[in-house]
Amino acid sequence: MKLGTRGSALALAQAGTVAAAIDGCTLETITTSGDRGRGAGDDKERWVRELDEALLDGRIALAVHSAKDLPAKLADGLVIAATPLRANPFDALCGSGSLEALAEGARVGTSSLRRSAQLLALRDDLQIIELHGNVDTRLATLAGDDLEAIVIAMAGLERLGRAAEAGAVLDRMIPAGGQGTLAITAREGDAESIALAVALNDAETHRCLTAERALIEVLEADCHTPVGAHATTNGDAMTLAAFVGRVDGSSWLRDQLTVSGGVESAEALGREVGERLLASGAAEVLGR
């Protein structure tokens, strides 16, 4: 059985944990348009297109993604077969022990508009510096004089064995929908592959991802939209916290709602919070 993945160190580390749990599974590294720097439009498809094609034509049986990179609607014929137990969903601050400890006007690196919007909502004096590259490349920038801190996903640090480099966990900031979650996709109707993936599924993680993706779909959010979505569970109850904001931190909305029930109620919760945000002016905040 072949398991498809992107070729970055983080993607390989993530996929490796899945492959190790499936007997006889081997990794197939696939370069996506996003890895080549192509198709840098407003959707997330560039990070998954080639993996989707490999699934649909049978070259691989399953594919592993960072759930936050998946488009709100999957390609026809594909399903999310499993979501393993979620890692830390929050962002990490590297280079400083807290946001408050940063000097006035400190330069903070991130390529995420969601992170930029929330950082500036908390500290409007910060200078947000656009920062791209893999985890190792971004961490290396702290060795120079260009940045005082960077913001990066805590889950990525943990999966690469670099969690000690986090100075603080930014749990006041709402993470991206699906952050810290792996999504294993399969061909619809491929019962054998789906059964192998389902054995790795964590039901609570699946419920949370369902709510977060429903909200993202209602808001028509993509990787260039400053939107956060974070669902948590407490027994049968689920709480969804959401954020939309302007990139410059000048205007934002937050909402939170709790319901009870299973996966169906999780999807309804995501849609309801999304509609509430739109009714409160989310489209205008996002500049639409």
C-alpha positions as CSV (number, residue, x, y, z in Angstrom):
1,M,0.0,0.0,0.0
2,K,1.3,3.4,-1.0
3,L,0.7,6.5,1.2
4,G,1.1,9.8,-0.6
5,T,2.7,12.9,1.1
6,R,4.5,16.1,0.2
7,G,8.2,16.0,0.6
8,S,9.0,18.6,3.2
9,A,10.6,17.5,6.5
10,L,7.4,18.2,8.4
11,A,5.1,16.5,5.8
12,L,7.4,13.4,5.9
13,A,7.4,13.4,9.7
14,Q,3.6,13.6,9.8
15,A,3.1,10.9,7.1
16,G,5.7,8.7,8.8
17,T,3.6,8.3,11.9
18,V,0.7,7.2,9.8
19,A,2.8,4.8,7.7
20,A,4.3,3.2,10.8
21,A,0.7,2.4,12.0
22,I,-0.3,0.6,8.8
23,D,1.4,-2.8,8.1
24,G,3.1,-3.0,4.8
25,C,2.7,0.7,4.0
26,T,5.3,2.7,2.1
27,L,5.6,6.4,1.5
28,E,5.3,8.0,-1.9
29,T,6.6,11.5,-2.0
30,I,4.7,13.8,-4.4
31,T,5.7,17.4,-5.3
32,T,2.7,19.7,-5.4
33,S,2.2,23.0,-7.3
34,G,2.6,24.8,-4.0
35,D,6.0,23.2,-3.4
36,R,7.1,24.4,-6.9
37,G,5.9,27.9,-6.1
38,R,3.1,27.7,-8.7
39,G,-0.5,28.5,-8.6
40,A,-0.1,31.0,-5.7
41,G,-3.8,32.0,-6.0
42,D,-6.4,32.4,-3.3
43,D,-7.3,28.7,-2.8
44,K,-5.5,25.8,-1.1
45,E,-5.8,23.5,-4.0
46,R,-2.2,24.0,-5.0
47,W,-1.0,22.1,-1.9
48,V,-3.2,19.1,-2.7
49,R,-3.8,18.9,-6.4
50,E,-1.1,16.4,-7.4
51,L,-1.9,14.2,-4.3
52,D,-5.6,14.2,-5.3
53,E,-4.7,13.2,-8.8
54,A,-2.4,10.3,-7.6
55,L,-5.3,9.1,-5.4
56,L,-7.9,9.3,-8.2
57,D,-5.7,7.4,-10.7
58,G,-4.8,4.7,-8.2
59,R,-1.0,5.5,-7.9
60,I,-1.5,5.8,-4.1
61,A,-4.1,4.3,-1.8
62,L,-4.2,7.1,0.9
63,A,-2.8,10.6,1.2
64,V,-1.8,12.5,4.4
65,H,-2.3,16.2,4.7
66,S,-2.1,18.9,7.3
67,A,-5.9,19.4,7.6
68,K,-5.5,23.2,7.6
69,D,-4.2,22.9,4.0
70,L,-7.3,21.1,2.7
71,P,-9.8,23.2,0.6
72,A,-13.2,23.5,2.2
73,K,-14.6,21.2,-0.5
74,L,-12.6,18.1,-1.5
75,A,-12.1,17.0,-5.1
76,D,-15.0,14.9,-6.5
77,G,-14.5,11.2,-5.6
78,L,-12.4,11.8,-2.5
79,V,-13.3,11.6,1.2
80,I,-11.5,12.3,4.5
81,A,-11.2,8.7,5.8
82,A,-9.6,9.5,9.1
83,T,-8.2,12.2,11.4
84,P,-5.7,10.8,14.0
85,L,-5.6,12.4,17.5
86,R,-4.9,16.1,17.2
87,A,-1.6,17.6,18.3
88,N,-1.3,21.0,19.9
89,P,-3.5,23.3,17.8
90,F,-2.1,26.7,18.9
91,D,0.6,29.0,17.5
92,A,4.0,29.3,19.2
93,L,6.1,32.4,19.7
94,C,9.8,31.7,19.2
95,G,12.4,34.2,20.2
96,S,10.6,35.6,23.2
97,G,9.0,34.3,26.4
98,S,5.8,36.3,25.7
99,L,4.2,38.9,23.5
100,E,4.4,41.3,26.4
101,A,8.1,40.9,26.7
102,L,8.7,42.1,23.1
103,A,10.1,45.6,22.9
104,E,7.9,48.3,21.3
105,G,8.1,48.1,17.5
106,A,9.6,44.6,17.6
107,R,9.8,42.8,14.3
108,V,7.8,39.5,14.2
109,G,8.0,37.1,11.3
110,T,5.0,35.3,9.8
111,S,3.5,34.6,6.4
112,S,0.0,34.0,7.8
113,L,-2.5,36.8,7.5
114,R,-4.6,35.2,10.3
115,R,-1.6,35.5,12.6
116,S,-0.8,39.0,11.5
117,A,-4.3,40.2,12.2
118,Q,-4.4,38.7,15.7
119,L,-0.9,39.8,16.6
120,L,-1.7,43.4,15.6
121,A,-5.1,43.2,17.4
122,L,-3.1,42.4,20.6
123,R,0.0,44.6,19.9
124,D,-0.6,47.2,17.3
125,D,3.0,48.5,17.6
126,L,4.5,45.3,16.3
127,Q,6.1,45.3,12.8
128,I,5.0,42.2,11.0
129,I,7.6,40.9,8.6
130,E,6.6,38.5,5.8
131,L,8.4,35.2,6.4
132,H,8.2,32.1,4.2
133,G,10.0,28.8,4.1
134,N,10.0,25.5,6.0
135,V,10.2,25.3,9.8
136,D,14.0,25.0,9.9
137,T,14.4,28.0,7.5
138,R,12.1,30.1,9.6
139,L,13.7,29.2,12.9
140,A,17.1,30.0,11.4
141,T,16.1,33.7,10.9
142,L,16.2,34.2,14.7
143,A,20.0,33.7,14.5
144,G,20.3,37.1,12.7
145,D,19.4,40.6,13.5
146,D,16.4,41.0,11.2
147,L,13.7,39.6,13.5
148,E,13.1,39.6,17.3
149,A,10.5,36.7,17.1
150,I,8.6,34.5,14.8
151,V,5.2,32.8,15.1
152,I,4.8,29.2,13.9
153,A,2.5,26.3,14.6
154,M,3.3,24.5,17.8
155,A,2.3,21.1,16.3
156,G,5.0,21.5,13.6
157,L,7.7,22.1,16.3
158,E,6.5,19.1,18.2
159,R,6.5,16.8,15.2
160,L,10.0,17.8,14.3
161,G,11.3,17.5,17.8
162,R,11.9,21.2,18.3
163,A,9.2,22.1,20.8
164,A,11.8,23.4,23.2
165,E,12.4,26.4,20.8
166,A,8.9,27.7,21.6
167,G,9.1,30.6,24.1
168,A,5.4,30.8,24.6
169,V,2.2,29.1,23.4
170,L,-0.2,31.9,22.0
171,D,-3.4,30.4,23.3
172,R,-5.1,33.8,23.2
173,M,-5.0,33.6,19.4
174,I,-7.5,31.4,17.6
175,P,-5.7,28.9,15.4
176,A,-6.4,28.1,11.7
177,G,-9.2,25.6,11.2
178,G,-7.6,22.1,11.3
179,Q,-4.3,23.3,12.7
180,G,-2.6,20.5,14.5
181,T,-4.8,17.9,12.8
182,L,-3.8,15.4,10.1
183,A,-6.3,14.4,7.5
184,I,-6.0,11.1,5.7
185,T,-7.9,11.1,2.4
186,A,-9.0,8.2,0.2
187,R,-11.0,7.4,-2.9
188,E,-14.7,7.3,-2.2
189,G,-15.8,3.6,-2.2
190,D,-12.3,2.2,-1.7
191,A,-13.4,0.1,1.3
192,E,-10.1,-1.6,1.9
193,S,-8.0,1.6,2.1
194,I,-10.7,3.4,4.1
195,A,-10.9,0.6,6.6
196,L,-7.2,0.8,7.2
197,A,-7.4,4.5,7.7
198,V,-10.4,4.4,10.0
199,A,-8.5,2.3,12.5
200,L,-6.4,5.5,13.1
201,N,-9.3,7.8,13.5
202,D,-10.0,9.8,16.7
203,A,-13.7,10.5,16.9
204,E,-13.4,13.8,18.9
205,T,-10.7,15.2,16.5
206,H,-13.0,14.3,13.6
207,R,-16.0,16.1,15.2
208,C,-13.8,19.2,15.8
209,L,-12.5,19.3,12.3
210,T,-16.0,18.9,10.9
211,A,-17.2,22.0,12.8
212,E,-14.1,24.0,11.8
213,R,-14.4,23.1,8.1
214,A,-18.1,23.9,8.1
215,L,-17.3,27.4,9.3
216,I,-14.6,27.9,6.8
217,E,-16.9,26.9,4.0
218,V,-19.6,29.3,5.1
219,L,-17.1,32.2,5.2
220,E,-15.6,31.1,1.9
221,A,-12.2,31.3,3.6
222,D,-8.9,30.3,2.0
223,C,-5.3,30.4,2.9
224,H,-5.3,34.2,2.2
225,T,-8.2,34.9,4.5
226,P,-7.6,36.1,8.2
227,V,-10.0,33.5,9.7
228,G,-9.4,31.3,12.8
229,A,-11.6,28.4,13.9
230,H,-11.0,26.2,16.9
231,A,-13.4,23.6,18.2
232,T,-13.1,21.8,21.6
233,T,-15.2,19.1,23.2
234,N,-16.3,18.4,26.8
235,G,-18.2,15.1,26.8
236,D,-21.2,15.5,24.4
237,A,-20.8,19.3,24.3
238,M,-18.7,21.1,21.7
239,T,-17.6,24.7,21.7
240,L,-16.4,26.5,18.6
241,A,-14.5,29.8,18.8
242,A,-13.9,31.8,15.7
243,F,-12.1,35.0,14.6
244,V,-12.2,37.1,11.4
245,G,-10.1,40.3,11.2
246,R,-8.4,42.9,9.0
247,V,-4.7,42.1,8.3
248,D,-3.7,45.4,10.0
249,G,-5.5,44.5,13.2
250,S,-7.7,47.6,13.0
251,S,-11.0,45.6,13.0
252,W,-12.0,42.1,14.0
253,L,-14.9,39.9,15.2
254,R,-14.8,37.0,17.5
255,D,-17.7,34.6,18.3
256,Q,-18.1,31.4,20.4
257,L,-21.0,29.0,20.7
258,T,-21.5,25.6,22.4
259,V,-23.9,22.8,21.4
260,S,-24.4,19.1,22.1
261,G,-24.5,16.2,19.8
262,G,-22.5,14.2,17.3
263,V,-20.9,14.9,13.9
264,E,-24.1,16.2,12.4
265,S,-24.4,18.8,15.2
266,A,-20.7,19.7,14.7
267,E,-21.3,20.6,11.1
268,A,-24.4,22.6,12.1
269,L,-22.4,24.4,14.8
270,G,-19.8,25.4,12.3
271,R,-22.4,26.7,9.9
272,E,-24.3,28.6,12.6
273,V,-21.2,30.4,13.9
274,G,-20.2,31.3,10.3
275,E,-23.7,32.7,9.6
276,R,-23.5,34.6,12.9
277,L,-20.2,36.2,11.9
278,L,-21.6,37.1,8.5
279,A,-24.6,38.7,10.2
280,S,-22.3,40.7,12.4
281,G,-20.4,42.1,9.4
282,A,-17.6,39.6,8.7
283,A,-17.8,40.2,5.0
284,E,-17.1,43.9,5.5
285,V,-14.3,43.2,8.0
286,L,-12.7,40.9,5.4
287,G,-13.0,43.6,2.8
288,R,-15.6,41.9,0.5
